[in-house]
């Protein structure tokens, strides 16, 4: 309820402002049903403390993934960058030299996504981390619709095989959907892989081979 009230308040305050496009309702018929696959690499899996290391966003629809126009940004080295997260995303402080300032990166993201729905694996985590940094700088949270790939995958599996207990790990889902994993634990690679999985889930029905992975 609180989140709904805050979203409504954000819309009233910003619907005529610089980022009005974000708050315009999205319709599936516009831009060919284009969505945005989003992924972030962070310093931690703790939403309350995670800092952004890199982020990527890729526009796609049911037939095309627009990788040539993808947004892929490395940020300035955050203070919380430590060995545990480096072992996952493999981005060291030296790799982030010359990276984007956080405010500039967030502005580029807002301009890129517009009012399109956001799609990703564990998308709620990525959006929560972004919002924690976005609200103090821009005065609102991302208002976009969100589609979590794991939830959509479970829904499809249960619809086609009610007794299924699908494996929700990123790589397992990609394998079950017949999608290649591209650059795992890089923001751009995970975003492109997420777009491929989303496209597959938009097809109906899923192939019978899915049952063997559930």
C-alpha positions, 0 to 999 in steps of 0.5 A: 500500500505504501509503495502504491501511495508513493508511486501515485505521489511521484506521478503527480509531482513529476508527470509534467516534469523533465522525466514525464515520459517515465510516468506515461502509461505503457501500451503493448501496441506502442513501439512494437511492444518494446521492453527493456532487459535490465541488469546491474552488478553491485558491491553486495547482495544487501539491498540496503548497502549495495552500491552500483558497479555497472549497469546495462539495459537492452531494448527488445520486442518479441522478435528483435533484441537491439544490442547495437543500441544497448546502454552499458555503463561502468561507474566510478569505483564505489567505496564498498568494492571488495573481494567478495563481489569482485570474484563474481563480476570481476571488476576491479577498481582499476577497471572502473577508472574513468567510469561514469558518475552515479548521477550521470549514469542514472540520468542516462538510464532514465532517458534510455528506458522511458516508460517501457516495462523492465524485465530481468532475473531478480529484477526487484533487487536491481530496481531496489538498488537503483531506487535507493540511489535514484530518489535522493537525486531525482525525487522518485522511484522507477515507476515502470512495470516490472517482470521478473523472469523467475516468476514468469518462468514458474507461472509458465511451467505450472500452467503447462505442467502443474506438478513441476518444480523448476530450477530457478537458477539463472543458468538452469533457466537459460538451459531449459529455455534453450538460450545461450548464457552470454557473459555471465555476471557482466551487466550487458551479458546478463541483460542480453541473456535475460532478453533472450529468455523473455522472448522465449517466455513470450512464445506459446507454448514452450517446447516439451523439453522444458518438462525434463528440466523442471 
